[in-house]
Amino acid sequence: MIALLSKRFAVATVISGIMLIGSIVPLTAAETRRPNVLFIAVDDLNHWVGYLGRNPQTITPNIDKLAARGVRFTHSYCAAPVCNPSRAALMSGLRPSTSGVYENDDDWRRVIPQDLPLTTAFRNVGYTVKGAGKIYHGSFPRRSEWDDYLADEGTDPKPTGDTGVGGIKFAPLDCRDEDLREWKIVQYGIDELAKAHKQPFFLAIGLHKPHMPWNVPRKYYDMHPLSEIQLPPTRNNDLGDIPAAGIQMADPDGDHRAILESGRWKEAVQGYLAAISYCDVMLGRLINAYDLSADRDNTIIVFWGDHGWHLGEKQHWRKFALWEEATRAPLIWVAPGISQANTVCDRTVDFMSIYPTLTDLCGIATPKHVEGRSIRSLLADPQSAWDSPALTTYRFGNHSVRSADWRYIHYANGEEELYDEQSDPYEWTNLAGEVRYSAEKAALKKFLPVTNQPDITSEKAR
């Protein structure tokens, strides 16, 4: 239905109309046994976590311990390699190509009415829904979705003097852990987990780090001595077989050129690793509180990152691209009674699966508009059949389809990339122009979205 609508407000109105959401009613005794949810989001965390093995320099003992408690996905991908559209898609159940939310300055509230989000699905069956930190992109809050939300998380201290290279911001801080806003965000979660709960709860905690600026206490920089820093694997001619649309996204004359000319590439990598280590310690505080909670045995944990991050791979920095580094992020599930400890799932999934999996696990009817598929079967048996690749969209008409063996990128102008992920995990050789891989391309093309709504900001401009 959505694909047939030409006006964005019509999309929101019609979706709202077809939703059959009843009023909130008191829960029966059986219903109060629905599992609770601890929903943990991390900002700009790529696959540099210990259990994924992509970068052996990273130090993430708490993330790794959490991964060992349940099912850790080795190939999990974002819906969009940008904070706002990634989070809006995950929380609403609508892909960016359906909603038209592609950029950080797209106000998703214009096209995603309040009866669609994950929070509403849980509130409508009697859950108490609370949160703190970054769940949606900070520019567009909608606090009416929540029963309570941390109102003032504070601000982070700023470094004195050197702040990094151009837009890539990094520098150690001479301060305590608790001087950063992350401490207060996690403390909100700790306090909520310690409470007695009459109703099942959905508790969302959004960690900002390792989002830039990579300004964290100096001790985290000291954990990663500059003399031991290794740069990520790169090739000087890596963009030689990339089409114009891909080179434009890489922007090699932007951040990458500035980093090379500064001679501070290793310092930037050190800053990112330090920010990840700080994030890991904050997660440890939260999981310790979970362990002490009376509700531990009936609380699902889902831990996810909103997208990946480049640190010079393909001469690119930040997210804003459709390659592996920008699109891959951690995904960990602990589902009591369903998942088994220390389980690995190598199936390729994207984060549109989170909404329907949570409703599935909690016995809530998944709303009809939700575009992802539940991965409950993979939580119970990571080797079970799975035939859906991961789909990532960056801006209008640009998509990546990631299967277990291949990545196919199709740009809005028709240009293409194709990578053999088994033999070329850093995506150095674009095979899209080789006729012998036509069948692989054709198979992956079938998963491209049929609907490509225009960006809502472009609509607003008209």
FENGIKA-V830165 format. One record per residue. N is the residue number from 1. PHI is phi in whole degrees, -180 to 180 (NA if undefined). D_FIRST is the distance of its C-alpha to the first C-alpha in Angstrom with 1 decimal. Layout:
# FENGIKA-V830165
n=[N N]
phi=[PHI PHI]
d_first=[D_FIRST D_FIRST]
This chain:
# FENGIKA-V830165
n=[1 2 3 4 5 6 7 8 9 10 11 12 13 14 15 16 17 18 19 20 21 22 23 24 25 26 27 28 29 30 31 32 33 34 35 36 37 38 39 40 41 42 43 44 45 46 47 48 49 50 51 52 53 54 55 56 57 58 59 60 61 62 63 64 65 66 67 68 69 70 71 72 73 74 75 76 77 78 79 80 81 82 83 84 85 86 87 88 89 90 91 92 93 94 95 96 97 98 99 100 101 102 103 104 105 106 107 108 109 110 111 112 113 114 115 116 117 118 119 120 121 122 123 124 125 126 127 128 129 130 131 132 133 134 135 136 137 138 139 140 141 142 143 144 145 146 147 148 149 150 151 152 153 154 155 156 157 158 159 160 161 162 163 164 165 166 167 168 169 170 171 172 173 174 175 176 177 178 179 180 181 182 183 184 185 186 187 188 189 190 191 192 193 194 195 196 197 198 199 200 201 202 203 204 205 206 207 208 209 210 211 212 213 214 215 216 217 218 219 220 221 222 223 224 225 226 227 228 229 230 231 232 233 234 235 236 237 238 239 240 241 242 243 244 245 246 247 248 249 250 251 252 253 254 255 256 257 258 259 260 261 262 263 264 265 266 267 268 269 270 271 272 273 274 275 276 277 278 279 280 281 282 283 284 285 286 287 288 289 290 291 292 293 294 295 296 297 298 299 300 301 302 303 304 305 306 307 308 309 310 311 312 313 314 315 316 317 318 319 320 321 322 323 324 325 326 327 328 329 330 331 332 333 334 335 336 337 338 339 340 341 342 343 344 345 346 347 348 349 350 351 352 353 354 355 356 357 358 359 360 361 362 363 364 365 366 367 368 369 370 371 372 373 374 375 376 377 378 379 380 381 382 383 384 385 386 387 388 389 390 391 392 393 394 395 396 397 398 399 400 401 402 403 404 405 406 407 408 409 410 411 412 413 414 415 416 417 418 419 420 421 422 423 424 425 426 427 428 429 430 431 432 433 434 435 436 437 438 439 440 441 442 443 444 445 446 447 448 449 450 451 452 453 454 455 456 457 458 459 460 461 462]
phi=[NA -60 -66 -91 -91 -99 -111 -65 -68 -66 -58 -62 -67 -68 -59 -60 -68 -82 -74 -109 -109 -82 -74 -72 -126 -61 -81 -77 -59 -66 -70 -67 -88 -56 -68 -80 -132 -107 -111 -114 -111 -127 -96 67 -89 -85 -89 -83 -123 -55 -69 -88 72 -72 -136 -68 -79 -70 -124 -136 -62 -75 -63 -66 -66 -63 -58 -73 -81 -147 -103 -108 -92 -92 -136 -123 -136 -79 -78 -155 -87 -148 -55 -62 -67 -61 -72 -63 -67 -60 -77 -94 87 -107 -65 -57 -70 -92 -85 83 -94 -117 -125 -69 -98 -86 -78 -60 -65 -68 -123 -119 -66 -70 -84 -95 -65 -55 -58 -67 -57 -77 -63 -68 -110 100 -72 -87 -114 -132 -161 -156 83 -99 -107 -82 -62 -62 -71 -132 -76 -138 -68 -67 -76 -117 -75 -159 -149 -55 -78 -136 -88 83 -132 -89 -67 -108 -73 -100 82 -58 -125 127 -126 56 -82 -92 -101 -155 180 -72 -113 -95 -153 -93 -55 -74 -83 -93 -63 -57 -59 -70 -62 -66 -61 -58 -65 -60 -65 -68 -66 -80 -77 -84 -119 -81 -110 -63 -123 -120 -116 -107 -124 -111 -88 -78 -71 -93 -58 -65 -76 -83 -105 -135 -52 -56 -61 -77 -66 -64 -67 -127 -56 -59 -66 -105 -70 -111 -76 -65 -61 -143 -129 -62 -103 -62 -92 -65 -112 -96 -68 -57 -64 -70 -64 -62 -67 -65 50 -63 -89 -95 -58 -66 -61 -62 -64 -62 -68 -77 72 -118 -59 -63 -65 -66 -61 -58 -62 -66 -62 -64 -65 -64 -65 -63 -56 -61 -66 -65 -61 -58 -58 -67 -70 -60 -66 -58 -64 -87 -73 -66 -98 -52 -74 -127 -127 -79 -114 -126 -119 -146 -107 -76 -180 -93 -162 -96 -128 108 -61 57 54 -131 -126 77 -95 57 -160 -114 -89 -57 -64 -82 -107 -93 -152 -68 -146 -130 -124 -123 -123 -53 85 -120 -82 -110 -64 57 -113 -115 -119 -96 -65 -90 -131 -120 -78 -68 -78 -67 -57 -68 -70 -64 -63 -61 -65 -97 70 -109 -62 -75 -57 -65 -77 -67 -94 -84 -111 -66 -108 -55 -61 -75 -68 -78 -146 -60 -97 -67 -60 -155 -121 -103 -75 -91 -116 -126 -123 -127 61 -65 79 -108 -138 -123 -115 -114 -100 -62 -110 -138 -123 -117 -115 -123 -89 -59 -88 94 -70 -138 -139 -145 -129 -87 -72 -75 -99 -140 -67 -99 55 -91 -124 -81 -100 -61 -86 -91 -59 -65 -106 -61 -67 -64 -63 -62 -65 -76 -59 -63 -95 -67 -65 -77 -93 -134 -68 -65 -60 -65 -70 -66 -64 -62 -63 -77]
d_first=[0.0 3.8 5.4 5.5 7.0 10.7 12.3 12.6 13.7 10.8 8.6 11.4 11.8 8.5 8.6 12.2 11.9 10.2 12.8 15.9 18.6 22.1 25.1 27.5 30.2 33.3 33.2 35.3 38.0 35.9 32.9 35.1 35.7 32.2 32.8 33.0 31.2 33.0 30.4 32.3 30.9 33.1 32.7 33.4 34.9 34.6 36.0 39.6 40.1 42.9 41.1 39.1 42.3 40.9 43.6 46.8 47.9 45.3 46.7 44.1 45.9 43.8 40.4 42.1 43.4 40.0 38.6 41.5 40.5 37.3 34.9 34.8 32.3 33.9 30.8 28.2 26.2 24.3 20.8 22.5 26.3 26.4 27.0 24.4 21.2 22.4 23.0 19.9 17.7 20.0 20.1 16.5 14.9 12.8 14.2 15.8 13.8 10.6 12.6 15.1 17.9 20.4 23.9 26.3 26.3 22.6 22.4 19.5 20.1 18.7 15.1 15.3 16.3 19.0 17.3 15.3 18.3 20.5 23.3 21.6 20.8 24.5 25.8 24.1 26.2 29.4 29.7 31.7 29.8 32.2 32.3 34.5 34.4 31.5 28.2 26.0 27.4 30.3 29.5 26.7 27.7 26.1 28.8 27.4 25.3 28.6 31.5 33.9 33.9 36.9 37.6 40.1 40.2 42.8 43.3 44.8 48.3 48.7 51.1 54.2 55.0 53.0 49.2 48.2 47.4 45.4 41.9 42.5 44.1 46.4 49.6 51.2 51.8 55.0 53.4 52.6 49.3 48.9 49.1 45.5 42.5 41.3 44.2 43.0 39.4 40.6 43.2 40.5 39.0 42.5 43.2 40.1 40.7 44.3 43.3 43.3 39.8 39.3 35.6 33.6 32.8 30.3 32.4 31.0 33.7 32.9 35.7 36.1 38.6 38.7 36.8 39.3 41.9 43.6 46.2 47.2 50.7 53.2 53.7 50.3 51.4 54.7 52.8 51.8 55.0 54.5 57.2 55.0 51.7 50.3 47.7 44.5 44.8 44.3 45.4 46.8 45.0 41.7 39.8 41.7 39.0 36.0 34.1 34.3 30.9 32.0 35.4 33.9 32.1 35.3 37.3 40.7 42.7 41.2 41.7 43.1 45.8 46.8 47.1 49.1 51.4 52.0 53.0 51.2 48.5 50.0 50.2 46.5 45.8 48.2 46.4 43.0 44.7 46.5 43.4 41.8 45.0 44.9 41.3 42.5 45.3 43.0 40.8 44.0 44.8 41.5 41.8 45.4 44.2 41.7 44.6 46.6 43.9 44.4 40.7 40.8 40.6 37.4 35.6 33.0 33.3 30.6 32.0 29.9 30.3 27.7 28.6 31.8 34.5 36.7 40.4 41.5 39.8 38.8 40.7 37.9 37.9 35.2 31.6 29.5 29.4 27.7 30.8 31.9 33.9 31.1 28.3 30.2 31.1 32.5 30.7 32.9 32.2 34.8 33.5 36.5 36.8 34.2 35.2 38.7 40.8 41.3 38.5 37.0 33.6 33.3 29.7 27.5 24.8 22.9 22.6 18.9 20.7 22.6 20.2 19.4 23.1 24.4 22.5 23.5 27.1 27.4 26.1 23.1 19.8 17.3 14.3 11.0 9.5 12.6 12.4 16.1 18.3 21.3 24.6 26.7 28.0 29.4 31.0 32.8 33.6 33.1 33.9 31.2 28.9 26.1 24.3 21.8 23.2 22.7 20.4 21.6 20.4 22.9 22.0 19.7 19.4 22.1 21.4 23.8 23.3 26.2 27.3 30.6 32.5 30.7 29.0 27.1 26.3 24.4 24.9 23.0 26.0 26.0 28.8 29.0 30.8 31.5 33.6 35.4 35.1 37.8 40.5 39.3 38.0 38.6 36.7 39.7 39.1 36.1 35.9 33.0 35.4 37.1 36.4 37.3 34.2 31.7 30.6 29.8 27.8 25.8 25.0 23.9 21.8 19.4 18.3 17.4 13.9 11.9 10.3 13.3 12.9 16.3 18.6 18.4 22.2 22.1 19.9 22.5 25.3 24.2]
